[in-house]
Amino acid sequence: MKAGELRDMTPDQLQDELLKLKKEQFNLRFQQASGQLENTARIRQVRRDIARIKTMSQEKAQAGSEA
């Protein structure tokens, strides 16, 4: 997921995407623990997307409070 895509999202859409990614992260951890995970790079990708969404949410919150 690109930062540009996230900038175009509303705060509600960001929260929905964050929830979706956290669920995916949970499922990936279970797959890894049971030895069923094939794409191990996906864990890192999801973790970084979560951080990216949190950063964008923070930026939007700060921009909203300054206006």
C-alpha positions, 0 to 999 in steps of 0.5 A: 500500500502506497502512502499516496493512497492513504492520504486520499482516505478519510479517517474512517477509511483509515480505521477500517483498513487498520482493523483489516490489517490487524486481523490479517496480521493475527491470522499470519501469526497463527499460520506461522506458528502452525507451520502453514505460512508460505509467504513470510515476507507478508508479515513484514509488509503488513506490519509496515502498512499498519505503521504507515496507516497509524502515521497518516492517522496521526498526521490527519489528526494534527492537521484537523486540530491546527485548523 
